[in-house]
Amino acid sequence: MLLEKIKSILTTQLDLLPRIDEKNKIASVLIVIYGSEPKLLMTKKSHILKIHAGEIAFPGGKHDPEDHDLLETALREAREEVNLSIRNEHVIGQLEPVTTLNSKFTIHPFVAVVKRLPRLKDNLEVESILNIPLFPLLQTLSHDTDPAHQSIKEMYTFTYQDHVIWGASARMLKQIHDIFQKTIL
């Protein structure tokens, strides 16, 4: 029942085509909400990566010219990173794009809602898979006080166990927080 309410609140039109962005590379991520007590699927990026190493993020990555559209990018990356296959009909909406501070990506977040997840398996890019209770996580919203992160006006953090979620992922979570603040929080 709660998942149906979340679906109705987060359902939006999808904008699937990448816009030309002279300054930034294009990427997309998949925000997966699942379970009767809603959880989020996130990953801890491997420390071997050149960029975003060790960060908590949603499955996703750089748009490949061979991808038909941005949604295909998000779905492909979720399959590659955690062996998750999501059908298009489970993708119910999209958040506003966010830009990374250091790696110059404009990220297009897609939202999928499913009843349950299959068994997942990480790849070399992923150190661990996190299944995070959604509403408790949203209640940890805080302003990011790290001076190294203050190059744009709005920076936030969320906390799950000993993990701090910041940057682009936190700005996506802040959008969800604000939508839910008006409706169910």
matplotlib code that plots the C-alpha trace (Angstrom):
import matplotlib.pyplot as plt

x = [0.0, 2.8, 4.6, 1.5, 1.4, 5.1, 4.5, 1.6, 3.7, 6.9, 5.3, 6.3, 6.7, 10.0, 12.5, 14.6, 16.9, 20.2, 20.5, 23.7, 25.8, 29.0, 30.4, 29.5, 29.4, 26.0, 25.1, 22.0, 21.2, 18.5, 16.9, 15.2, 12.6, 11.4, 9.7, 6.8, 8.9, 10.4, 14.1, 16.5, 19.2, 22.5, 26.1, 29.4, 31.8, 35.0, 38.2, 39.9, 37.9, 39.5, 36.5, 33.9, 35.9, 34.4, 31.3, 27.8, 25.8, 22.8, 23.6, 24.3, 27.0, 28.0, 25.7, 27.1, 26.4, 25.2, 22.4, 19.1, 18.3, 19.1, 16.8, 18.6, 21.8, 20.5, 19.0, 22.2, 24.4, 22.2, 22.6, 26.3, 27.0, 24.6, 23.1, 19.7, 17.2, 14.4, 11.6, 10.7, 7.2, 8.7, 10.3, 7.7, 9.4, 12.4, 14.0, 15.7, 19.2, 22.1, 25.7, 28.7, 31.3, 34.5, 34.0, 31.7, 28.8, 25.2, 23.3, 19.7, 18.0, 15.2, 13.0, 11.8, 9.4, 9.3, 7.9, 11.1, 14.6, 16.2, 19.5, 22.1, 25.7, 28.2, 30.9, 34.4, 33.1, 31.0, 32.5, 29.2, 25.5, 23.4, 19.7, 18.8, 15.4, 14.0, 12.2, 14.8, 17.4, 15.4, 15.2, 19.0, 19.1, 21.7, 23.6, 27.0, 29.6, 32.7, 34.5, 35.7, 32.1, 31.0, 31.6, 27.9, 25.2, 23.2, 25.1, 23.5, 24.4, 22.4, 23.7, 23.2, 25.1, 28.7, 28.1, 27.8, 25.9, 26.9, 27.3, 25.0, 23.5, 22.5, 21.0, 18.9, 17.8, 17.0, 14.6, 12.8, 12.8, 11.2, 8.5, 7.7, 7.8, 4.8, 2.9, 3.8, 6.7]
y = [0.0, 2.4, 1.6, 2.5, 5.9, 6.5, 5.6, 8.1, 10.8, 10.3, 9.6, 12.1, 12.4, 11.0, 13.1, 10.4, 12.2, 13.8, 17.5, 18.9, 20.1, 21.9, 21.9, 18.5, 14.8, 13.2, 10.3, 8.8, 6.8, 4.5, 5.3, 2.0, 2.1, -1.4, -3.4, -3.1, -1.0, 1.0, 0.8, 2.4, 0.5, 2.3, 1.2, 2.0, 2.7, 0.7, 2.4, 1.4, 3.9, 7.0, 9.2, 8.9, 6.2, 5.1, 7.3, 6.2, 6.4, 5.1, 2.6, 4.5, 5.9, 7.7, 7.8, 5.7, 6.8, 3.3, 3.8, 4.6, 7.1, 8.2, 5.5, 2.8, 4.1, 3.9, 0.4, -0.8, 0.5, -1.1, -4.4, -4.0, -2.7, -4.9, -7.4, -5.8, -6.0, -3.5, -3.4, -0.1, -0.2, -0.1, 3.3, 5.7, 9.1, 11.3, 13.9, 17.1, 16.6, 17.4, 18.2, 16.8, 19.2, 17.6, 15.2, 17.5, 15.2, 16.2, 13.3, 12.4, 10.4, 8.0, 6.5, 2.9, 1.3, -2.5, -4.9, -6.7, -7.1, -10.3, -11.4, -8.8, -9.3, -6.4, -6.0, -4.5, -0.9, -1.7, -2.3, -3.1, -3.0, -1.1, -1.6, 1.5, 2.2, 5.1, 7.2, 6.9, 7.9, 11.0, 12.1, 12.4, 15.4, 17.9, 20.7, 19.7, 21.6, 20.2, 23.3, 21.2, 20.7, 24.3, 25.3, 25.5, 27.0, 23.9, 21.0, 18.3, 15.1, 12.0, 9.3, 5.6, 3.6, 4.8, 6.0, 9.7, 10.4, 13.7, 15.5, 14.7, 11.6, 13.8, 16.5, 13.7, 12.5, 16.1, 16.3, 13.2, 14.5, 17.8, 16.0, 13.7, 16.6, 18.0, 14.7, 12.0, 12.9]
z = [0.0, 0.9, -2.3, -4.3, -2.5, -3.2, -6.9, -7.1, -5.5, -7.6, -10.9, -13.6, -17.3, -18.6, -20.5, -22.2, -24.6, -23.5, -24.0, -25.5, -22.6, -23.7, -20.1, -18.7, -19.7, -19.5, -17.1, -15.6, -12.5, -11.3, -8.0, -6.9, -4.1, -3.0, -0.3, 2.1, 4.4, 1.6, 1.1, -1.4, -3.4, -3.2, -3.7, -2.2, -5.1, -5.2, -4.0, -7.3, -9.3, -10.6, -9.8, -7.0, -5.3, -2.0, -2.5, -1.8, -5.0, -7.0, -9.7, -12.9, -15.1, -18.2, -21.2, -24.0, -27.6, -28.3, -25.6, -27.2, -24.5, -20.9, -19.4, -21.3, -19.8, -16.3, -16.8, -18.5, -15.7, -13.0, -14.8, -15.1, -11.5, -9.4, -11.8, -11.5, -14.4, -14.1, -16.7, -18.2, -16.7, -13.2, -14.0, -12.8, -12.9, -13.0, -10.8, -11.8, -13.2, -10.9, -11.7, -9.9, -8.5, -9.5, -12.4, -14.5, -15.1, -15.5, -14.0, -14.9, -12.1, -13.0, -10.2, -10.3, -7.7, -7.4, -4.8, -4.2, -5.5, -6.8, -5.5, -6.5, -7.3, -7.4, -10.1, -9.8, -9.7, -6.6, -3.2, -1.5, -2.1, 0.4, 1.2, 3.1, 4.8, 2.9, 5.5, 8.3, 5.8, 4.7, 8.4, 8.6, 6.2, 7.2, 5.6, 4.4, 6.5, 4.7, 3.3, 0.4, -0.7, -0.6, -4.2, -4.9, -2.8, -1.7, -0.3, 1.9, 3.6, 4.7, 7.0, 7.0, 9.6, 9.1, 5.6, 4.7, 1.5, 0.0, -3.3, -6.3, -4.6, -1.6, -3.9, -5.5, -2.0, -1.1, -4.0, -2.8, 0.8, -0.4, -2.4, 0.5, 3.0, 1.3, 1.2, 3.7, 6.0]

ax = plt.figure().add_subplot(projection="3d")
ax.plot(x, y, z, "-o")
ax.set_aspect("equal")
plt.show()
